[in-house]
Amino acid sequence: MTARSAAGEAAQRGGAGARAVAQKLAAIVGPRNVVVDPAELLVYECDGLTHGRVRPDLVVLPGSTEEVAAVVRVARDASVPLVPRGAGTGLSGGARPVPGCAVLSLSRMRRILELDLENGWARVEPGVINLDVTRAVAGAGFYYAPDPSSQSVCSIGGNVAENSGGAHCLKYGFTTNHVLAARVVLSDGAVVDLGGPAPDAPGYDLLAALVGSEGMLGVVTEVTVRLLRKPETTRTFFATFPSTDEAGAAVSGIIAAGILPAAIEMMDRLAIVAAKAATGLDWPDVGAALLMDADGPRAEVEHVSARAIEIARAAGALEIRVPRDEAERQLMWKGRKSAFAAVGRISPSYLVEDGVIPRSEIARVLRDIGRLAEEAGLRVANVFHAGDGNLHPLVLYDARVPGEEERAARLGGEILRLCIRYGGSITGEHGVGAEKAAYMAEQFGPDDLDTMQRVRCAFDGAALMNPGKVFPTPRLCGEKPGPYRPHPAEVAGLAERW
């Protein structure tokens, strides 16, 4: 599409103002990298959470930090909201457009800029795929630890925005534990560097505020990530149980024994059925299964694995399998990591929730989820990071049946409330985004939310970056945080608060 035709499309959709913005953006990034065609914009209407869709006015794909800064300045001057987007694999609506916005896609920025194996870090652009970092350094005996289930397709920039975790976050931590530095474009177009490759950088830890901020503080254009040495050995075992009660008891027993697995994952019967349908695994029809990794020095790993297997047997394990070789081990993990997509084999529609509970409450919470699902007349498949209590209930429904999608959304909300009641959280690694904003006020009080807003406003006083996300009652940064006092016009019945 030429700049002239792009501007023409924008004019048809948004008038002279949109045409002017499209022309300016095309001059910065090139006409091919400004998307305004309605058919092409369909791709950007949602992220991995597909049941909420909003079409953006346009999409711009910059190729460098300088281009990002120039795009941000144009958007700010035109008061156009910006929604940063990575690979679009998020599951909370974090990259969902808002009306009248421009989506700022970072998918062209996918270079590994620098590797320093001596000091154990890599500097990458935000569009680099998570697993590609490990692939780039595997030959030298290094790897990048955070491993979301979507690691073969999700991007580092999106991982930073959501503070992504993964199966091995129990031992190795989340993205925030592996980001050393970031280059960020703020809402006024300024470029700032936060953190650094050396440990314990002086000053306020602004990097900690950035990681997990869901694109509301700025646009990340470079990330320096920590690289780890591959462990000497890894041992894996797969255990089946009559129900999630016994599997939950095994998890609690393993952790209570002082064992810190690299990963310990649980799946219930429905999730196992889905994984089998998608991968052809010969897993039995059981109530629950655990998949555990132990890694580190060989002698330690062999001792820890043997002890964990003893605890699993004592908790009521029906069968324990140890993979014969690395290929079989990878197949076991393929079954676990394909669980989300695999659910499509047993249900025409589903939504993924993401909450956290104390791991000692796993069995009770799963029973409560089963009761809520029965009351709603729906099925829920559960797969989660059992070691740190990060649940991923998959609510199954059929969008073709009138009312089922609404019932599924209500059930998902009740599951989040259940997590709060048990002392947990509404999100572990998927973020709040647009989907869970309504529940923030149930977990946090007004003063907490105002404090969070103050942090946001310190970075983005214009509220330009990813508006309408995370906070249940967004306020303009010009408003004074604190207890709400109605405007006289509202008191007089002449206006309403929205």
N, C-alpha and C positions, 0 to 999 in steps of 0.2 A: 504494500500500500504506500503510495506517495504521500508526502507531507500535505499536498493540496487535497488529496482525497480523504486523508485522515481528518484534516480540519473540516472538510465538508460534512463528513459523518458526524463529527462532534457538534457541528452547528445544528444539524437536524435534531440531534438528541438533546442538546443543552443550550442552544442559543449562541450568541456572539461571545459570551464569556468563556464557555467551554471551548469554542473554536480557538480563541486566543491562547488558552492554556495548552491545548493540543499542539498548536503551532510552536509555542515556546519550548515545550517538552521535546518535540520532534527535532528542533534545532540543537538540543543538548545531546540526546541519545541516538538520534537517527530515526527517520520515519518508520523503519521496520520494527522499531522497538517501542512504538506507541500503539496500543491496541484500542480501537474504538468500535470495531465492527460488532454489532449485537450478537451475532452467532459466535464469534470468537470469545466474547466476554462471558458466555455461558460457563466456560471452564473455571472462571474465577468467582462464581456466585457463592461458593461455600468452601470449607476445608474438608477434612475427612469426616466430619459430622455433617451429613448431607441433608438432614431434614429441616434445616433452616437456610434459606437462600435469599440473597440480595444481589442484584446486578450492579456492579460499579459503573460510574460514568466512563472511566477509561482505566487502562493498565499501562504502566510505564516500566520498562526493564532497563535500568542503568547498568553500566559495565565496570564502574570504578567508584572509588570514594568521592572523587571530584564530581562525577556525574550525579551521584546521590545527593551531594550537598547542593548542587545547582537545581536539581529537581525539587528538593525541599524548599529552597528559597522561592521558586516559582509558585509552589502550592501555598506557601505562607502568604505571599503577596496577594494571591487570589482567594484566600480564605477557603481553600479546598482541603478537606480532611484527607489524611494519608493513612492507609492500612498496609503496614509492612507484611510481606508474605514470603515464605521460604518454599518448601516443596509442597505445601498444602496438605500435609499428612496429619495435622493437628486434629484433636478429637473433642474440643470444647467450643468451637466457633470462634477461636481467637483471631483467625485470618478472614473471618466473614466480613464482607464489605458493609459499609453503612451508606444510607442514601446520599447521593451527591459526592461520593468520595472518589479518589484515585487509588488504585491498588499499586503499591510499590513492590514489584517482584524482584527478588534478588537472585533468581535462578541462573542468570548469566555469569554471576560472580562465583566461579567454582574452581579457582586456582589454589593449589598448595604453594604458598609464597616462600616459605623457608622452613627447613628442618635443622634442628640443632640436637642431634642425638647425644652429644657429649653432656649437654645440660638437660636433656629429656623434655623437649618441647617442639611444637610445630605451630607455625603461623599460617592461618588459612583464611580464605574468603568465606562469607556466610553461606554460599550456595554449595559448598563442598559436602558431599554425602558422608554421613557419619562413618559408615564402614570403610569408605575410601581412605580415611586417615590411617586406619589399621593396615590396610593393604599397602599403603605407601611405605610403611616402616616395618612390616612383618619380617622381611628378609634380614633385617638387622637385629631381630629379637625383641622388638617393642610392639606395643599396641595401645589403643585408646580405649579406656575402660567403660565409660557409659554406653550401654547397649540397649536402647529401646527396641521393642519387637519390630519396629519399622526401620531398623538401622540400615538396611540395604537401600532405602529410598528417602529417608528423612535427612534434613540438612542440619549442619552445625548451627547456623543462625537461628533456625527454629528451635533447636535444642536449648540454645542460650535463652531464647525468649520464654520458653516454658519450664526451664530448669528440669529437663527430661531426666529420667532415671533409667530403668531397665532391670532385667533379671538380676544383674550382679551389683546393684546399688546397695544391697545389704552390707556387703563387705567394703566396697570401694567408693560408695557415695554417689551423689547426683552430679549433674553437670557443673554446679557451682563449685564442687570440690576439685574440678579439673580445668577450670578456666583461670589462666594467669593474667591475661590482659585482653583488652578490647579497644578497638577504634570505633567511635560512635559519632554519627551526625545528629546534632540536636535540632530542635524544631525551628531554630533561626538560621540553620545552615552552617553553624559552627562545627568544626571537627575537633573532637577531644580524644585524648588517649587516657584510659583508665587502667590502673594496675601496671604490671610489668613482669618480665620473665624471672626477675629475682624475687625471692620470697619476702614477705612482709614489707611491701612498699609503704613509705611514710604517708601520713595524711589519713583522711577519712576513707573508709572502705566503700567507696562508691561503686566499685565493681560488684560487690555483694548486692547492692540495690538494683543494679542493672540486670543481673542474671535472674530470670523468673519474672521480670516486669512486663512480659507479654506485649512488647512493642510499644508501650506507652511512654517510655522515657526518651527514646531516640531510635535511630536505625543503625544497627551494628554492621560495619563493613569489613572488619578484620577481627579475628579471634586468635589468641595464642593459647593453645591447649597443652595440658600436661600429658606426657607419654610415660607409660610404665613398662618395665621389663616383663616379658612373659614369664609366668611362674614355671618352676622346674617341671612340675607335673600337675595334672588335674585328674581327679577321680569323680565319677558320676554314678549315681544309682537311681533307679526308678522303682517306686514302691506303690502298691495298690492297697486300698482299704475298703471295708464295708460301707463306710459313710464318711462325711466330712468331720464328724465328731472325732473319730479315731485319728484321721489325718491331722486335724488341728492339735490333738493331744501330742502327736509325734513331733510337730513343729515346736510346740512349747517345751517339750522335753529336751529336744536337741539344743535349743538356745539356752535353756536353764542349766544344761550340763557344761556350759562355758564354751560350746562349739560355735564358731563363727563361720558358717558356710559362705562360699563365694556367691552362691545362689540357692534358694530353696523355694520352689514354686508349687502351687496347688491347683488342681483342676477338679471340678465336680463331674457327675455323670454326663450331663448334657454337653459340657465342654469336651469331654473325652470322646463322645459320640461324634461331635463335629470334627475334631482333629483326625479321627480315624477315617471319616468320610473324605476328608481333603487330602490326606497323605498316604492312606493305605497301611498305616501302622497296625500291627497285630496286638494292640492293647486290648485287654479283656474288658468285659462289661461289668464295671464295678462302681461303687458309690463315689470314690474319690481316688486321686493319685497324687503322689509327690515326686518331684524331680529335683535332685540336689547335686550341686557341684561343691567339691572341696579342692582348693588349689594351694600351692606353695611348695616348700621343700618336701621331697619324696617321703621321708620317714614320718614327718608330721602329718602329711596328707593321708597316708595309709592308716595311721592310728586313728585320726579323726573320722575317716570314712567308716572304718570298722565299728567304732563306738556309735556313730549315728545310725548305722544299720541295726545294731543291737537295740537301740532306743525305739526305732521304728517297729521292730518285731514285738517288743514289749507293749507297744501302744495298740497292737492288733493288726499289723500288716498281713495281708493275705499272700502277697508274693513280692519278692524283691529281685530286680534284674540289674545286673551290672553289665554294661556294654562290652562286647568282645573286643572292639577296636574303635578307633576314632571315627570311622564312617558310621558305625551304629550309634555312637554317642551323638554325632551331629544330627542323625535322623531323629533321635529322641527330642533334641532341642528344636528341631524343625516342627515337630508336632506341637510343642508348647508355643513357639513363636508364631505359628500360623493360626492360632486359636481364634483371634478376632475375625480374620477373613473367613476362616473355616465355618463359622457360624452361619454364613450365607448358604451353606449346604443343607441346613436343617430349618431355615426360616427365611421367608422372602424379604423381611425387613428386621432390623435390630438397631438399638442404640447402645452405646458403650458408656457406662458410668465409671467414675474413678473416685474412690473415697478411701479414707484411712481409719483404722480402728486399732486399739491395743491388741497385739497378737494373742494375748490370753483370752480374748473374747471372740475368737474366730468362730468356734462352733455355735455359740449362742447367736451371733449376728447372722450367720448363714441360716439358722433355723428361722429367725425372724424374717429374713429375706424370702424364704420359702413361703412363710405364712402370708406376707404381703402380696407375693405373686399369685398365690391361690385366691386371695380376696379380689385381686384385679382380673382374674381369669386369664393370666398370661404366664409364660414360662421365662425363667431366668437361668442363664448359664453362667457359672462363676469360674473365673480364672484369675489368679492374682499372685503377687509377690508375698508369699505367706510369712517370710522372715521378718518383714517390717510392717505387716498388717495392711498392705496396700491392695484393696479390693478392686476388681474390675468386673462388676456384674454386667452381663450382656442381656438386655431386656428384649425378648423376641416378640415380634408382632407382624401383622400383615397390613401394610399401608392401604391396601385395596379395600379393606373392610372398614366401613364408616365408623369413626370413633376410636379405632384401635390405636392410632398414633397418639391421640390425646391421652388415652389410658396409659400407654407406655411412658409418655413423658411424666405423667403424674406419679407413676410407680417409681420412675427414676428419681424423682424429687423426694419421695418418701424414703428411699434407700439412703439418700444423702442426709436426710434428717436423722435417720437411724444412726449413721456414723457419728453425727454430732452428739446424739444422746449418749453414746457409749464412750464419749471423751475423745473422739477422733476429729477428722477434718473432711471437708467437702472435696478436696483434691489432693492427690499424692504426687502426680507427675504430669497430668494432662492440662493443668492450668484451669483458670476460672472462665476466661473468655466471655462470650455472650451467653453461653448455655447455663452457667451456674451463678451469674451475677445476682440473681434474685435471692440466692441462699446466703450470700455474704452477710447480710444483716442478721441472719439467724445464728451465725457463728461469732460475729464481731459486734461490739457495741458502737454507738454513734461516735464516741471519742476515738476509738480505734480506726474507724473508717475515715474520719477527718484527718487523722495523723497520716494515714496512707495517702490521702489526697494531697496533703502538703508536700510530701516527697515528690509526687508526680508533678505538681505545679512548679517545684523548684527546677525541674528539668525542662518542662514543657508548659510554660505559662500561658500559651495560646490554646492548650488542649487540642492540638492538631493531630497528635500521633495516636492512632487507633482509638478514637473516641467511642464511647458506648460500651466499653468492655470492662469487666471485673467489678465495677462499682454499681450497686443497685440503684442509686439515685445520683447520677452524675451531676456535678455542679461546675459552673464556669470557674476558672482559676481566679477570676476577679472577685468572686464572692468570698466573703470572710468565713473561714471554717469556724465551727462552733455550733451551739444549740440553735435550731431553726426558729426564727421569729417571723411570723407572717407579715407580709407587706400590707400597708393600709388598704391598698386596692383589693387585696384578697379578703381582708376582714369585711370590706364593704360589699363583697360579692361581685366585684367588677372584673376579677381575674381569678385564675386557678393555678395552683402549683402543678407542674408536670414532672 
